[in-house]
């Protein structure tokens, strides 16, 4: 069963990241309850939301949330105080990250 919950993008706060085999940190400019990510690249990418970017465990790995190369947006919820995410990919992928507010 799919539960649809609307999200409200925080316009002007999106970033596009070149995800590679080295984890890339993305700092979110505003507190948000969700992030919408779209992978426009040819390979699978992975995402990890971290409340503390200084921890070594903050880097994304293949064991984290998947971002398929479908060019379809996926929405992941997060804690408001988690202001950094990490993205990694086996091949170079262009990943668009949009912070969102929950619509419910």
LOVOMAR-120257 format. One record per residue: residue in three letters; y, z, x of N, C-alpha, C in turn. Coordinates in steps of 0.1 Angstrom, whole numbers, plus 5000, padded with zeros to 4 digits. Layout:
BEGIN
- ALA|Y|Z|X|Y|Z|X|Y|Z|X .
...
This chain:
BEGIN
- UNK|4988|5000|5008|5000|5000|5000|5012|5000|5009 .
- UNK|5022|4992|5005|5035|4991|5013|5045|4999|5005 .
- UNK|5053|5007|5011|5064|5014|5005|5077|5008|5010 .
- UNK|5085|5002|5002|5097|4996|5006|5109|5006|5005 .
- UNK|5115|5008|5016|5127|5017|5017|5138|5009|5023 .
- UNK|5149|5007|5015|5160|4999|5021|5167|5006|5033 .
- UNK|5172|4998|5041|5179|5003|5053|5193|4996|5053 .
- UNK|5203|5003|5059|5216|4998|5060|5219|4996|5074 .
- UNK|5220|4984|5079|5223|4981|5093|5237|4987|5097 .
- UNK|5238|4992|5109|5251|4997|5114|5257|4984|5121 .
- UNK|5265|4977|5114|5270|4964|5120|5279|4966|5132 .
- UNK|5277|4958|5142|5285|4959|5154|5278|4968|5164 .
- UNK|5267|4974|5161|5260|4983|5170|5247|4977|5176 .
- UNK|5244|4964|5173|5231|4958|5177|5232|4954|5192 .
- UNK|5220|4954|5198|5219|4949|5212|5207|4940|5213 .
- UNK|5207|4930|5222|5196|4922|5225|5192|4925|5239 .
- UNK|5179|4927|5241|5173|4932|5254|5163|4922|5258 .
- UNK|5163|4919|5271|5153|4911|5277|5142|4921|5282 .
- UNK|5131|4922|5274|5120|4931|5277|5111|4924|5287 .
- UNK|5108|4932|5297|5099|4926|5308|5088|4937|5311 .
- UNK|5081|4935|5322|5070|4944|5326|5075|4958|5330 .
- UNK|5088|4958|5333|5095|4971|5336|5102|4976|5324 .
- UNK|5099|4988|5320|5105|4994|5308|5120|4994|5309 .
- UNK|5126|4990|5298|5141|4989|5297|5146|4999|5287 .
- UNK|5156|5007|5292|5162|5017|5283|5173|5011|5274 .
- UNK|5173|5014|5262|5183|5010|5253|5190|5022|5247 .
- UNK|5203|5023|5249|5210|5035|5244|5217|5031|5231 .
- UNK|5214|5038|5221|5219|5035|5207|5233|5041|5207 .
- UNK|5243|5033|5202|5257|5037|5202|5260|5047|5191 .
- UNK|5252|5049|5181|5255|5058|5170|5243|5065|5166 .
- UNK|5245|5077|5160|5233|5084|5155|5228|5076|5142 .
- UNK|5215|5074|5142|5209|5067|5131|5196|5073|5127 .
- UNK|5191|5069|5115|5178|5074|5111|5167|5064|5113 .
- UNK|5170|5052|5116|5160|5041|5118|5166|5031|5127 .
- UNK|5157|5023|5132|5160|5011|5141|5152|4999|5136 .
- UNK|5159|4988|5135|5153|4976|5131|5152|4967|5143 .
- UNK|5139|4963|5147|5137|4955|5159|5131|4942|5155 .
- UNK|5135|4931|5162|5129|4918|5161|5126|4913|5174 .
- UNK|5114|4908|5176|5109|4902|5189|5110|4887|5187 .
- UNK|5119|4880|5194|5120|4866|5194|5113|4859|5205 .
- UNK|5107|4867|5214|5100|4862|5225|5086|4858|5222 .
- UNK|5079|4852|5232|5065|4848|5230|5054|4858|5231 .
- UNK|5057|4870|5236|5047|4880|5239|5050|4893|5231 .
- UNK|5039|4901|5230|5040|4914|5223|5049|4923|5232 .
- UNK|5057|4931|5225|5065|4941|5232|5062|4955|5226 .
- UNK|5065|4966|5233|5062|4979|5228|5075|4988|5229 .
- UNK|5075|4997|5220|5087|5005|5218|5084|5020|5218 .
- UNK|5092|5028|5225|5091|5043|5224|5105|5049|5222 .
- UNK|5106|5057|5212|5118|5065|5209|5117|5078|5217 .
- UNK|5127|5082|5224|5127|5094|5232|5139|5103|5229 .
- UNK|5136|5115|5226|5148|5124|5224|5154|5128|5237 .
- UNK|5147|5128|5248|5152|5131|5261|5150|5120|5271 .
- UNK|5159|5112|5274|5158|5100|5283|5155|5104|5298 .
- UNK|5157|5117|5301|5155|5121|5315|5141|5124|5318 .
- UNK|5132|5125|5308|5118|5127|5310|5111|5115|5315 .
- UNK|5102|5117|5324|5094|5105|5330|5086|5099|5318 .
- UNK|5082|5106|5308|5075|5101|5297|5083|5093|5287 .
- UNK|5096|5091|5290|5104|5083|5281|5102|5068|5282 .
- UNK|5095|5063|5292|5093|5049|5294|5082|5044|5285 .
- UNK|5085|5033|5278|5075|5027|5269|5063|5022|5277 .
- UNK|5051|5022|5270|5039|5017|5276|5031|5009|5265 .
- UNK|5020|5003|5268|5012|4995|5258|5006|5004|5248 .
- UNK|5007|5017|5250|5001|5027|5240|5011|5031|5229 .
- UNK|5023|5025|5229|5034|5029|5220|5035|5019|5208 .
- UNK|5045|5020|5200|5047|5012|5188|5048|4997|5192 .
- UNK|5041|4989|5185|5041|4975|5188|5052|4967|5181 .
- UNK|5058|4957|5188|5067|4948|5182|5061|4934|5184 .
- UNK|5055|4929|5173|5048|4916|5175|5058|4904|5177 .
- UNK|5054|4893|5183|5063|4882|5186|5064|4873|5173 .
- UNK|5068|4879|5162|5068|4871|5150|5082|4867|5145 .
- UNK|5092|4872|5152|5106|4870|5147|5109|4876|5133 .
- UNK|5101|4886|5130|5102|4893|5117|5107|4907|5120 .
- UNK|5117|4912|5114|5122|4925|5117|5113|4936|5112 .
- UNK|5111|4946|5121|5103|4958|5118|5112|4970|5119 .
- UNK|5110|4979|5109|5119|4991|5109|5111|5003|5112 .
- UNK|5116|5011|5122|5109|5023|5126|5119|5034|5124 .
- UNK|5114|5045|5118|5123|5057|5116|5123|5065|5129 .
- UNK|5133|5073|5130|5135|5082|5142|5144|5094|5138 .
- UNK|5144|5104|5147|5152|5115|5145|5167|5111|5149 .
- UNK|5176|5117|5141|5190|5113|5144|5195|5116|5158 .
- UNK|5190|5126|5164|5194|5129|5178|5187|5122|5189 .
- UNK|5178|5113|5185|5171|5104|5195|5180|5092|5197 .
- UNK|5188|5092|5208|5198|5081|5209|5193|5071|5220 .
- UNK|5181|5072|5224|5176|5062|5234|5162|5057|5231 .
- UNK|5160|5044|5233|5146|5039|5231|5143|5032|5244 .
- UNK|5130|5029|5246|5125|5022|5257|5116|5010|5252 .
- UNK|5118|4998|5258|5110|4987|5254|5104|4981|5267 .
- UNK|5091|4976|5265|5084|4970|5276|5076|4958|5270 .
- UNK|5073|4948|5278|5065|4937|5274|5057|4931|5286 .
- UNK|5045|4925|5283|5037|4919|5294|5044|4906|5299 .
- UNK|5051|4900|5290|5058|4888|5294|5073|4889|5289 .
- UNK|5082|4882|5294|5096|4883|5291|5098|4880|5276 .
- UNK|5104|4889|5268|5106|4887|5254|5121|4891|5251 .
- UNK|5127|4885|5242|5140|4888|5238|5139|4897|5225 .
- UNK|5143|4909|5226|5141|4919|5215|5155|4923|5210 .
- UNK|5157|4922|5197|5170|4925|5191|5168|4939|5185 .
- UNK|5177|4948|5188|5177|4962|5183|5189|4965|5175 .
- UNK|5187|4969|5162|5198|4972|5153|5196|4986|5148 .
- UNK|5205|4996|5151|5204|5009|5145|5207|5008|5130 .
- UNK|5201|5016|5122|5202|5016|5107|5203|5030|5102 .
- UNK|5209|5030|5090|5209|5042|5082|5199|5040|5070 .
- UNK|5193|5051|5066|5183|5050|5055|5191|5048|5042 .
- UNK|5186|5040|5034|5192|5037|5021|5187|5046|5010 .
- UNK|5178|5055|5013|5173|5064|5003|5176|5078|5005 .
